[in-house]
Amino acid sequence: MSKQTNMTTGNPTKLLLSFAIPLMFGTILQQSFIIVDRIIVGHLIGANAFASVGATGSVSMVFTSLCLGIAIGSGIVLSQFFGANDEAGTALAIRNGTMISTVSTLIISAFALLITRPLLILLNTPVSLLEDAVNYMSVSLGGLIFVIIYYIPFSILRSLGDAKTPIIFLATCSILNIVFDLVFILIFHTGVEGTAIASLLAQGIAGILCFAYAIKKYSYFQKAIKEAKFDRSIARQILKICIPMGFQYSLIYLSSSILQWVINGFGTSVIGAFAATSQIENLIQQPFTALGTAIATYTGQNIGAGKTERIKQGLISALKICASYSLILLLVFWVFGKLAMNMFVSDTVIIENAVTGIHITSTFFMALGMSQILRYLLNGTGDSAYSMANGILEIACRLVFVFALTNISFIGQWGYGGQLLSHGFVLHYFLFGDIKAASGNRKNINDLYIFIRKFDILKNNTLSFMEGNIMSKVIMMCGVCGSGKTTYAKQKEQEGYIRLSIDEEMWNIYGQKGIDYSETQYDELSEKVELLLRQKMISLIKNGKNVVIDFSFWNKDNREFYRNMIENAGGIVELVYMKANKELLRKRLQKRNLSLHANSPFIITDEILEHHYKGFQEPQGEGEIVILQK
């Protein structure tokens, strides 16, 4: 039985939980073994070694998260093709996303190795920790390719809705990591470098095993290997999303690296406490990440399927889950904080500092979780640019708050908790900041859509009217080939409408049928182009643009599908039916067949016309505007 989850039907809460819980347990399992890894370092090598590894955490993640963000961005595109039931597009997204992620990682890894030592010195790493920190970080960043080999198949499987299979390989990786840690430290006496090598080996082995499993079980992977090729249009679409996502992820850790510079100035004990609290925070934040990944996949699949009305339901469910989990965490860490910190080291000063730190940070977990969910949802819509801009705002706030508070004498080292104020600030901006600008400070807005108004695909018609937005008008052209649809659509284009044409896009991207690509490829390529145009249409609607869709819309089901998609995105539909008799169509097509171009890419024979004419379902009672051709 397939483990893929189709998130375009069914109860949103159940779907999100069924996807997020396995993913959450998998990542918690992974983080638990990472914590065990740190405990091994702290107790078998020493407190200085523990602090050395902790001092590299944020700066290493600047580069690692850039690679992971690119892989996750590729998964968003993949989930949209999967949601649209486009097997060829899904396979292309797998192949192209893997190629982009791999090449990007090799470049990032090489650059990171060049600047490791200067960067750690710049961050004010204490001399007593520097050599161990350099050695650990050099091995970790030099082996980033093993990390991405490990992460790519996990990201792809999650985008397909399979959150359960990766858990098996996460567990495999985690167990191997601990075994290799003990071997390198106790037998080979390699110090902190050994723990880095152990992690890379474990991830590489688990990644290869996961790839092998996916290729065997999923036809998408098989098709990606055997048939899919590099595709410029897919690559552009992936890069458009994954570059902002990669920078979004890395910028968060870049700000953490700057904060690490502040922490390093307070000495080894504070560095150790910060490392301990960071490990705990990484562990407990995994459910937020799992829920965010679930909402991104859920959103991507539903956009691909044209079911944007389901996204609001999913968002409400995700926010409720987040709030409940945050309150539980707050209680746990205020009651059992000291017990948790005792796991890492026996140094009482480090433990005391760490306990106070976890009390401060747990207060802001709810704001952190909610802002992450909203950001992931934006990524799922493909609007990663705004999500990145929001991330930059958060980073700026973190730095301002921390630098300001740590320089107040009676606050001192505890000012690093000021970074968490940024989550509350950003959440406020998400929920209310843009409302005031759009609504003239109007109060008592109860519709949850207003919380996320930046991506208008979630707004209904009433909200658009209330905010004074100009609603997009979308003209759907309908008729048999030769009926004059393109002529009419071009007239509307002169009036300011944006015209979308499958024939033109096919011509521009793939060339002429029968010459640049085989006739047997036409259906597969045209489906892929239609999906791209569908996504472009939604983007235009949410930006208030008028659109004319220069398609044929032969059957009623297809017209209804697009009508629902347009209306759910906040647009107004006008169906224009170009009605013509068969003889008139034949005469027009005979003339059109003399010159092939973007809007007439191949010859329409009498047999093809007869097939189209018989298969055409004339609109009746659909609010159509009929333009009789003579």
N, C-alpha and C positions, 0 to 999 in steps of 0.2 A: 504493500500500500504506500502511495506517495505521502511524504511528510510535508509537502508544500501546503501553505495556507492561503486560500483565496480570501482576501480581506474586503472584497467588494460586496459581499452579502453576509447577513447574519448580525447578531447583536454586537455592537462596537465594544462594549465593556468586556464581554467574554472573549472576543477576538484579541483585544489588547492584552488581557491577562494571560490568555493561552500562549501568546507570542512572547510576552515580556517575562513571565515567570521562569520558563526554562532558560531564557537568555540571562536573566538576573542570577539564577543559581549558578549558571556557568561562569559568569564573570566574577561572582562572589567567590566561587571555588578557586578561580584563577588568582584573585587578589589574596585569598586566604593563604595560598601556597607562596605567593610573593612575600606576604608577611612572615611566613615560616622561614623563607629565604633570608629575610632581614634579621629574624631572631637567631638564625644560625650564625650569621655574620657577627651580630652583637655579642653572642655568648662564646663562640668558638674562636673568633679572631680578636674581638675587643671593641670597646666603646669608640675608640678613634676610627677604627675601620667602619663601624656603623655610621658615624658622623660623616666620614668621607663619601660613602655611598649615598647618604642622604643629601650631601652638598651638590651632587651631580644630578639629582632627580629631575628638577625643573628644567635645567638647561638641556639635558639629554632629550627630554620630552618635547622641547621646541622642534627638534628635527624629526623625532619619531612621530609626533602627532601631525606634522606636515604630511608625512607619507601616509599615515592612517586616514587623515582627512580626505586625501585624494582618492583613496580606495573606497571610502564611504560615499563620496560624491558620485563615483562610478556606479555604486549600488543603487543610488536614487534613480538614475536614468534607467537602469536595468529594471527596477520595480515598476516603472511606468510602462515599459514595453510588456512586462509580464501581466500587469493589470489590464492591458489592452488585448490580451491573448495573442500577442504577436511573437510566435516562436522564433522566426528568423531575426527579428529585431532584438529579442532577448539574447540570442546566441551572439549576435554582432556586439551587443553591449558587453557581454562577458569577455569576448576576445579583445576588443579595443580597450576596455577598462583595465584588463590585466596588463596589456602592453604599456599603457600610459603609466600605470602604477609602478611597474617594474623599472622602466627607464628613469622615471622621476626619482625613485629611491636610490638608484645607483649614483645619480648626479648629486643628490642631497648628502649621501653618505660620504662621498669623496670630499665635498666641501666642508662637512662637519669635522672630518679628521684634520684638515689643515688648520682649523681655528680652535681646537679643543683646549690646548694649554693656554694660549693668550686669553681665551674667554674665561677660563676658571680664575686666572690671575686678575682679570678685569673685575670679576665678581667678588674680589676681596676674600678668596678662599684662604683660610689660615695656612701658614707654612707647614704646620704639623700634619695637615690633612692633604696637602696639594698633590704629592706624588701618587698616593693611593687613588685620589680622585681622578687624576689624569689617566692613570692606567685603566681604571674601571670604565671610564667614559670612552676612552679610545677603542677598547674592545667592543663595547656596546654599540657605538655608532659605526665602527668599521664593519659590523655584521648586520646592519639594518636590512640587508636583502633577505636574511633568514626571518626577520620579523614580518616583512611584507609577504613572503611565501606562506607564512603562518596565517596572516590576516586576510589575504585576498579570498581564499575559498570560504572562510567564515562569513565575510561581508556579502559574498554572492548568495550563499545559502540563505542568509537572513533576508535578503532582498526578495528571494523567491518565497518567503514565508516559512522557511524551515529553520526554526530556532532551536530545535531539539538535537539534531545531529551534531552541531558544533560542540555541545556539552561533552560528548564522548571524547572528542579530540582535545578539548580544554583540559579535561581530567587527565588524559594521557600526558599532555605537555606538563602539567603541574607536578605529577608524580615523577616524571623523568627529571624535571628541574631539581627537585629535592634530592633525588638519588645522585645526580651528577654533582650537585653542590657538595654533598658529603664525600664523594669520591675525590673531587679536586681539592677540597680543603684538608681532609683527614689523611688521604693517601698521598696525593701529589704535592700538598703544602703550597698551593699556588696563590693563596691570599685572595684579595678582592677580585683580581683578574679572573680567578677560577670561577667565581660565582657568575661573572658576566659570560664566560664561555659556556658554562652549564645552561644558562638561560637561552642562549642562541642555539645551542645544539638541540635542546628540548623543543623549541619553537620550530626549527627547521624540520625535524622528524615529524612532529604533529602536523605541520602544514602539508608536507608531501603525502602523508597518509590521508589527510582530508581531501586533497586534490584527487588522489586515486579513487577514493570512495565516491566522490561527486561525479567523476567521469563515468564510473561504472553504473551509477544509479540514475543519473539525470540526462535526458536526451539533449537538453540545452547545452551542457558541457561537451557532449559528443559532437553536436552540430558545430559548436564554436571551434573545435579542433579540426574537424574534417572539412567543413564547408565555409565557415565565416572567414572573411578577409578584412584587411584594414579598410575602414570606411571613413572618409573625411567628414561627412555630415554627422555621423554618430560621434566621431572623435571631437568635433567642435562642440557638440551638445554636452558631452562628458566634461570637456575642459571648462566650458562655461559655468558648470556647477562645481566641479571638484577643485578648481583653483581657488575660488573664494572660500570653499569649505576647508581646504588644506591650510590656508593662511588663517582662517578663523580659529582652527584648532591650535595652530602653533603660536598665534598671538597670545592666547590665554596663558600658555606656558612661558612665553617670552616675558610677560608681566610677572609671572611667578619667579622667573630667574632674576628679575630686577629686585623682587621682594627677597629672594635668597641673598642678594648682595646686602640688603639691609640687615637680614638676620645674621649673616656672617660677622657683622660688626659687633654683635653682642657676645661672641665667644662660643666655645665648644659645647657648653651645657645647653645653651639656647638652640644651637644648631641641632643637637641631638633631640631635644624636645620637639622642635619643629618637624624633624624627620619622622618622629613617632606619631605625632598628631596627623601628619600628612598621610601616613600609611593607613591609619584608621579611617580618615576622611575618604581616601580613595576606595576603601572597602565599602563603606556605607553609601557612597554616592553611586555605586553600580546600579541599584534599582532605578535611580533617576535616568542614568544612561540607557538602561534596558527599556524603560518606558518611552524615552525619547526616540530610540531606534524603532520601537514598535509604532509610534505615532508617525514617524517619517515614512516607514514602509506602508502603513495603512493609508496615509495621505497620497503617496506616490501611486499606489495601486488604484485608488478611487479616482484620482485625476485621470489616470490612463484609461479607466473605464467610463469616464464622463459622469461619475456619481459624486459630484462635489457637495451635494446636500448632506452626505453622510459624514463629512469632515467635522462639522460643528458637533455632532453627537459624540464622535470619538474624542474631540478636545475636552468636552465637559467631563467625560469619563476619566480621562487621563489626569485632569486637574484634581478631581476628587480623590483618586488613588494617591496622588502625590501628597495632598494635604494630610491624609490619614497616616501615611508612612512617616512624614516629617514630625508629627506630634509624638509618635512612638519613639523615634530617635531622640527627641529632646528629653523625654523621660528617662530613657535608658542611660544616656551619657551623663546626666546629672546625678544619677544614682550609682552607676557602676563605672564611672570614668577612671578612677584610680586603679581598679582591678584590671581594666583594659591596658593601661599604660605599663603596668608591672610586667607584662609579657615581654617587652622589648629589651629592657636593660635593668640592672639592679642599682644604678646610680640614683640616689634619692633626690638630688637637685634636678636632674633631667625629668624624673617622674613628676615632681611637684609642678614644674613649669608646664609639662605636657597636660596635666590634669586641668590646670587653669585654662590652657589654650583650647581644650576640647569643650569646656563649658561655654566659652565665648563663641566658638564656631557653630556649635549645635543650635544656637538660637536663630541662626539665619538659614537653616537648611530648607525651610519651606520656600523662601524667596528664591533660593538657588534652584530648587527642583522645578518650580513653576516657570522661571525664565528659561531653563533648559528645554522644557517641553515645548514652549512657544517657539524657541529657536529651531528645534528639530522639525517642528511642523512647517515652519517657513522653508527649511531645506527640502522637505518632502514635496512642497509645491514647486520646487525649482527656483525659488526666490532666495538663493544663497547669498546674493550680493547684499540685500538688506540685512540678512542674518549676520553677515560679516561686519557690516557697519555697526550693528547693534553690539556685536562682540567687541569692536574697537572702543565703543562708548564705555562698556563695562571695564575694559582694561584701563582706560584713562581714569575712570573713577577709582579703581583699585589703587593705582599709583598715587593719585592725589591724596586719598584718604590715609594711606599708610605713611607717606612721607610727612604729612601734616601731623598725624597723631604721634608717631615715634619721636618727633622732635619736641614734643611737650614733655617736660622733665618728669612730672609725676605719673605719666603714662608709660613712657619708655618702650621697652620691648613688647609690651602688650598692644602697642599701636598697630602691630601687624594684623591684628584682628579686624582693623578698619577695612581690610580688603573685602570683607563680607558685607559691609554696608553697600558696596557696589551692586550686589544682587538685588537688594531692596530698591535701589535707585533705578536700575535697569527694568525691574518688574514694573515699577510705577510708570516708567516711560512706555513700556509695552502696553499697559492697560489704559493709561490716562493721558500721557504726554501728547499724543497726536490727536486725541479727541478734541481738546480745546481749540487746536488750530483749525480743525475741520468743522466744528459744530458751534463756533462762537460762544464757547464756555457754557453750552447748554447743559443743564443738570438733569439728574434722575434718568440716566440712560440705562435701561435694564437689559437690553438685548446683548447676549454674550458676544455676538458678532463684533460689537464695537471694540471689544478687547483686542481684536486682531485685525483691525481695519486696513492695515498696510497691504494685506493680500485680499483684494476685493472679491475674489472668487467665492468667499464665504459669506458675502453680504446678500441679503435678500432685497427685493425691489423696494419694500417699505423703508428700509434703512437708507438705501441710496437716495430716495426722495427726501427723507427727513434731513439728511445731511446736505441737501442741495447739490448732490452730484449729478452730472449729466450722464444719463444712462446710455450705454452703447446700443446702437441699432444694428442688427445683423440681418442682412438680406440673404435668404437661401434660394439660389437659382435652381429651378426644377424643369426638366424637359429632356427629350431625346436628343442625341447628337445631331447638330445641324439646325436646331430650333431657334438659335440666336441668343443663347444664354451669355456667351462671352461678349457679344456686341453690346448687350444691355449692361453687363457687369462693367465693361470698360467705360460706358457712359457714366455710371455711378462712381467709377474711379476718378473721373474728371471732376466730380462734385465733392471729392474729398474722402470717399470711402477707400479702405484698404482692401484690395482684391486678393483672394487666395485661390490659387488654381493648381490642382494636382498635375495637370499636363505640363504647365510651365515649369513647375518645380522639378518634375521628372526630367525634363529637357535640360534644365540648368545644371542639375546634379549628375545625371547619368548619361545624358546624351540621347541619341535617337534609337528607338526600338528597332531591333533586327540588325543594327550596325554596331553600336557601342555596347549593347547588351542583348542577350538572346530573348526571343519572344516568350520562352518558358519562364524567364525571370520576371516578367512584367508584373504579375499579380503580387509576388513577394515584395518587389521594390515599391510598387504603388501603395501597398499597405503601410510600409514604413514611412513613405512620404506623407501619407494622410495623417498618421499619428503625429508627425512633426508639425504639420499645418494645424492640427487640432490643438496642440499645445500652444502654438503661436496665437491662434484665435482666442483662447482663454486669456492669454497675456494681454492681448489688445483690448478685450472686453474690460478687464480689470483696470486698464488705463483709460477707459472712457472713449475708445476709438470706435468709429463706425466701420463695419466690415461687410463686404459682399463675398459670399462663398460661391465660387464659380465651379461647382460640382454639378452632377446630373440629378442626384437624389431620386433614383428610379423607384425605390420601394418605400412603402409607408413606414415600416419599422425603422429604417435608417433615418427618415425624416423626423420621426418621433424621438429617436435617440439623440439627434443633434438639437432638436428643440428643447428637450429637457436639460441638456448640457449647457446651452446658451442661457436659458432662463435661470438655472441654478447659479450660473456665474454672474448674474445681474444684468443680462442683456435683454433686449426686446426683439422678438423674431418677426420677420416679414417674409412670407413664402411667396415667391413669384414664379408662376407656372407659364412657361413659353409654349403655347399650344400650336401645333402645326400638323397638317395631314401628311401621310406617307409620301405622296408624290412631290410635295414641296420639299420635304426633307431630302429626297433622292436627288432632286435638281441641285440643291445647295451643296450636297456632299460631292457630287460629280465635279462641281467647280472648285470646291475646297481641296479635293484630292490632287489637283494639278500642282499645288505648292505646299510642301511640308514644312512646318515651322513649329515653334513652341506650343501654339494653341491648336495646331493640327499636326500632331507628331507622327501619325501613321494613316495609311489609306483605310477608309471605311467602305467596304464592299457592300453590294446589295444584300448579300447573305448576312453580314454583320448587322446592317440596318434592320433587316427583317427580325433578327434575333433580339435586338434592342427594343424594337417597337412592340413585339409581342410580350416581352418581359417587363415593360414599363407599367407601373401602377399609377394611374392618373389620380392626382389628389382631388378628393371630394370631401367637403365639410371640414377642412383643415385650416380655414381662414385664409385660403390662398387668393392671391391676386392673379387673375387669368389675363394674359396678353396674347390675343389671337394673331397668329402669323399669316400673312397673305403673300 
